[in-house]
Amino acid sequence: MYGYHFVYFVLMSLSYVKLNHQGQREKVRFSS
């Protein structure tokens, strides 16, 4: 159970970082 939560947390973190990295340029575009 602990391992499942850990893997889920890692996957969420990776996807969040990926989205944040890709959306950074778009954020600047929307902000301007």
C-alpha positions in Angstrom: 0.0 0.0 0.0 2.8 2.4 0.9 4.6 1.6 -2.3 1.5 2.2 -4.3 1.1 5.7 -2.8 4.8 6.4 -3.4 4.6 5.5 -7.1 1.4 7.5 -7.4 3.1 10.5 -5.8 6.1 10.2 -8.1 4.0 10.0 -11.2 1.9 13.0 -10.2 5.1 15.0 -9.4 6.6 14.1 -12.8 3.5 15.0 -14.7 3.2 18.2 -12.8 6.7 19.2 -13.5 6.2 18.3 -17.2 3.1 20.4 -17.5 4.7 23.3 -15.6 7.7 23.2 -17.9 5.6 23.1 -21.0 3.0 25.6 -19.8 5.7 28.2 -18.7 5.9 29.6 -22.2 2.2 29.6 -22.6 1.8 31.3 -19.2 4.1 34.2 -20.4 2.0 34.4 -23.6 -1.3 34.7 -21.6 0.3 37.1 -19.1 1.5 39.5 -21.8 
